[in-house]
Amino acid sequence: MSTTAEATQPDRSAARSLLRLWPYVRPVRTRLFTAAFVAVVASCLSLVIPLVLKWMVDGPVADRDVGGVWLGALYLLLLGVAEAVLFGFRRWLVARPLAGVEAAMRADLFRHLQRLPVAFHDRWASGQLLSRGTTDLMLVRMFLAFPLTFLLVNGVTILVGAGILLAQQWTLGLVLLAPVAPLVFVIARFEGRYSSVARTAQDQVGDLTTVVEESVLGIRIIKGFGRHRSQAAAFRALSERLRGTELVKARLLAGIFGVIMIVPELAIGAALVLGTMQVADGTLSAGTLVAFLSTALALRWPVDAMGFLLAMSQEAATATDRYFEVLDAEEERDDERGSGHARRLGEDSRKVPGGEPGKQSAEDSATVPGSGAVPSGRPPSAITAPAPGPERAGGEGGGLRFENVRFRYPDAPEDTDPVLKDIDLHIRPGETMALVGGTGSGKTTLTALVPRLYEVTAGRITLDGRDIAAMPREELRTLVSMAFEEPTLFSASVGENVRMGAEYADDEQVRRALDVAQAGFVDTLPRGLGTQVGEQGLSLSGGQRQRLALARAVVGKPRFLVLDDPLSALDVHTEALVEAALRRVLQDTTALVVAHRPSTVLLADRVALLSEGRVAAVGTHHELLRDNAEYAWLMSGAHAEERDR
């Protein structure tokens, strides 16, 4: 999702935006304040140099005292060395802590992204999220390291220098300070325009990142259909848009730099002419004029740099806005009826505990595939549902039940028909139910409601009599395991990908899961379970990826299993072997299986026919073949497909 259209808000304040960084800056505030103080002292030392020059010109030079000249030169050298050392010390003070601030912000952003609902990720382009976690945070770090300090340093330096100028010769000082009012007006106009353009440029970088990512992930499609030219044209068009925006930024910067540099130059020139006339009249000493002009020149860099510093500040403010746009998005929340554990977990992730942004709890530090980290957090056995009582184990309340479930996607208008309408379905404990329906009937959507990837619009879903809306998601997703039709693998080893379903599974358990999925091909890979499968698992075939995804779903022996057409990419012979092994797994779990083929349907005890978002019929495969024309028609097409295969 590009947010370019939302770039500028009328009441937006760069200062308010940047103040939101305070919770991250607070832990390192001592070093930052110390660095700012050191930089102010170093900058003010440069204003002492003109005073030494005044003493040298009016003293040793006028008196032809060579020793005094050498002494003055030594003073100047010491002042220069002290200034350089102090500025170097300032950089050392801020380098490490600000790198830590950036890392903490990036960690918080990543952790928050994991906790945002699927509906959020449906709306946002991945390139926009990537640019917020990389380019935008780099701009924030650069602001904290340089502009934040030097806006203060330069402001103090200008004020101190102005006082020195007025003290030396107030008439010349007024000449130099006359342009201040028009400069303030010009800078205020510049800030507003530059902020809008900077936001547009950052959004366009996100759009460009999205195109690059999609082109890399979809390279097989691009090459297969010979679309490299059209993709290149699309990339070139976005690049041209970004180039145009950057040129607008450059023109704005050139304009403000021109004004900031020319106006003070004119003022200095006027002061030089007036001062020279006063020296000629004898009303001003040569040393005072030299000191005055030296002070004015020493203030040139702080004044000239204001435009650059303000531009960096505006970019950092828009980057901060973009960062908090994501962080302000509401996380998945557990219902008030639940234990509140996961809700507190979500709230803690938004805080900066003890002044330490990004500090992870034990639950947060679980292994990311491919990271090589030692798994942490709680084992699945630590989160268990109550043992089913007599009323749950085999009766009306047990198993998986949908009660008057209605669902409309969060972004859909209120007046549109729900995708799912009044779903009533009961899968008894230990039973496997196949979900059959035509394309667009809502099968995948229904399965996504079980682990609460989406929240039901109305009605409720229960597991062994417990409303899933009242269960912490951490517990729910330990009880329910899923395999999707489009399997997603991570840039990690085969073993790490399978252990996503149960991170504490040992090699024996992983092997059993691979046997169920008939994934014996793993033994032929160069390093077996340790083989890296590459980004998205594209180094494997579609059937191999699907079998690893199935192994991931069954490795933890879940109480409830949701399979969304998990065998669609398998050949007939492999499918038969997987189904034979899967039957043994399904005996010990309650399962909902989306099926398109008769062979998959035969895995189930009963079948539910979904039609236009409603449950049209429930029964055994043979009953529905006999009594339901739509089901018979769907299965006849599937039979024909199997015969063709």
MOFEN-V316104 format. One record per backbone hydrogen bond with DSSP energy under -0.5 kcal/mol. NH is the residue of the N-H (numbers start at 0). CO is the residue of the C=O. Records with the same first field share a line. If there is no record, write none. Layout:
NH = CO ; CO
//
This chain:
5 = 2
6 = 3
11 = 8
16 = 12
17 = 13
18 = 14
19 = 15 ; 16
20 = 17
21 = 18
23 = 20
24 = 20
25 = 21
27 = 24
28 = 25
31 = 27
32 = 28
33 = 29
34 = 30
35 = 31
36 = 32
37 = 33
38 = 34
39 = 35
40 = 36
41 = 37
42 = 38
43 = 39
44 = 40
45 = 41 ; 42
46 = 43
47 = 43 ; 44
48 = 44
49 = 45
50 = 46
51 = 47
52 = 48
53 = 49
54 = 50
55 = 51
56 = 52
57 = 53
58 = 54
60 = 55
61 = 56
62 = 58
63 = 60
64 = 59
65 = 63
68 = 64
69 = 65
70 = 66
71 = 67
72 = 68
73 = 69
74 = 70
75 = 71
76 = 72
77 = 73
78 = 74
79 = 75
80 = 76
81 = 77
82 = 78
83 = 79
84 = 80
85 = 81
86 = 82
87 = 83
88 = 84
89 = 85
90 = 86
91 = 87
92 = 88
93 = 89
94 = 90
95 = 91
97 = 93
98 = 94
99 = 95
100 = 96
101 = 97
102 = 98
103 = 99
104 = 100
105 = 101
106 = 102
107 = 103
108 = 104
109 = 105
110 = 106
111 = 107
112 = 108
113 = 109
114 = 110 ; 111
115 = 111 ; 112
116 = 329
117 = 452
119 = 116
120 = 116
121 = 117
122 = 118 ; 119
123 = 119
127 = 124
128 = 124
129 = 125
130 = 126
131 = 127
132 = 128
133 = 129
135 = 130
137 = 133
138 = 134
139 = 135
140 = 136
141 = 137
142 = 138
143 = 139
144 = 140
145 = 141
146 = 141
147 = 142
149 = 145
150 = 146
151 = 147
152 = 148
153 = 149
154 = 150
155 = 151
156 = 152
157 = 153
158 = 154
159 = 155
160 = 156
161 = 157
162 = 158
163 = 159
164 = 160
165 = 161
166 = 162
167 = 163
168 = 164
172 = 168
173 = 169
174 = 170
175 = 171
176 = 172
177 = 173
179 = 176
180 = 177
182 = 178
183 = 179
184 = 180
185 = 181
186 = 182
187 = 183
188 = 184
189 = 185
190 = 186
191 = 187
192 = 188
193 = 189
194 = 190
195 = 191
196 = 192
197 = 193
198 = 194
199 = 195
200 = 196
201 = 197
202 = 198
203 = 199
204 = 200
205 = 201
206 = 202
207 = 203
208 = 204
209 = 205
210 = 206
211 = 207
212 = 208
213 = 209
214 = 210
215 = 211
216 = 212
217 = 213
218 = 215
221 = 217
222 = 218
223 = 219
224 = 220
225 = 222
226 = 221
230 = 226
231 = 227
232 = 228
233 = 229
234 = 230
235 = 231
236 = 232
237 = 233
238 = 234
239 = 235
240 = 236
241 = 237
242 = 238
243 = 239
244 = 240
245 = 241
246 = 242
247 = 243
248 = 244
249 = 245
250 = 246
251 = 247
252 = 248
253 = 249
254 = 250
255 = 251
256 = 252
257 = 253
258 = 254
259 = 255
260 = 256
261 = 257
262 = 258
263 = 259
264 = 260
265 = 261
266 = 262
267 = 263
268 = 264
269 = 265
270 = 266
271 = 267
272 = 268
273 = 269
274 = 270
275 = 271
276 = 272
277 = 273
278 = 274
279 = 275
280 = 276
281 = 277 ; 278
282 = 277
283 = 277
288 = 284
289 = 285
290 = 286
291 = 287
292 = 288
293 = 289
294 = 290
295 = 291
296 = 292
297 = 293
298 = 294
299 = 296
300 = 296
301 = 297
302 = 298
303 = 299
304 = 300
305 = 302
306 = 302 ; 303
307 = 303
308 = 304
309 = 305
310 = 306
311 = 307
312 = 308
313 = 309
314 = 310
315 = 311
316 = 312
317 = 313
318 = 314
319 = 315
320 = 316
321 = 317
322 = 318
323 = 319
324 = 320
325 = 321 ; 322
326 = 322
327 = 323
328 = 325
331 = 114
334 = 468
337 = 334
343 = 339
344 = 340
345 = 341
346 = 342
347 = 343
348 = 344
349 = 345 ; 346
350 = 346 ; 347
354 = 351
355 = 352
358 = 355
364 = 360 ; 361
365 = 362
370 = 367
381 = 378
382 = 379
383 = 381
391 = 388
392 = 388
393 = 389
396 = 390
397 = 394
399 = 426
400 = 398 ; 461
401 = 424
402 = 459
403 = 401
404 = 422
405 = 457
406 = 419
411 = 408
415 = 412
418 = 406
419 = 406
420 = 612
422 = 404
423 = 421
424 = 401
426 = 399
427 = 425
430 = 427
432 = 430 ; 590
433 = 605
434 = 592
435 = 433 ; 607
437 = 609
440 = 437
445 = 441
446 = 442
447 = 443
448 = 444 ; 445
449 = 445 ; 446
450 = 446
451 = 448
452 = 447
453 = 447
456 = 405
457 = 405
459 = 402
461 = 400
462 = 465
463 = 398
464 = 396
465 = 462
467 = 460
469 = 466
470 = 467
474 = 471
475 = 471
476 = 472
477 = 474
478 = 474
479 = 475
480 = 559
482 = 561
486 = 484
488 = 486
491 = 489
493 = 530
494 = 528
496 = 492
497 = 493
498 = 494
499 = 496
500 = 497
501 = 498
504 = 501
509 = 505
510 = 506
511 = 507
512 = 508
513 = 509
514 = 510
515 = 511
516 = 512
517 = 514
518 = 513
521 = 518
522 = 519
523 = 520
524 = 521
527 = 524
529 = 526
530 = 527
532 = 491
535 = 488
536 = 533
537 = 534
538 = 532
539 = 536
544 = 540
545 = 541
546 = 542
547 = 543
548 = 544
549 = 545
550 = 546
551 = 547
552 = 548
553 = 549
554 = 550
556 = 553
559 = 478
560 = 589
561 = 480
562 = 560 ; 591
563 = 482
564 = 562 ; 593
567 = 564
569 = 566
574 = 570
575 = 571
576 = 572
577 = 573
578 = 574
579 = 575
580 = 576
581 = 577
582 = 578
583 = 579 ; 580
584 = 580
585 = 581
586 = 582
587 = 584
588 = 585
589 = 558
590 = 430 ; 588
591 = 560
592 = 432
593 = 562 ; 591
594 = 434
600 = 596
601 = 597
602 = 599
603 = 600
604 = 431
605 = 431
606 = 618
607 = 433
608 = 616
609 = 435 ; 607
610 = 608 ; 613
612 = 440
613 = 610
615 = 608 ; 613
616 = 608
618 = 606
623 = 619
624 = 620
625 = 621
626 = 622
627 = 623
628 = 626
631 = 627
632 = 628
633 = 629
634 = 630
635 = 631
636 = 632
637 = 633
638 = 634
639 = 635
640 = 636
641 = 637
642 = 638
643 = 639
644 = 640
//
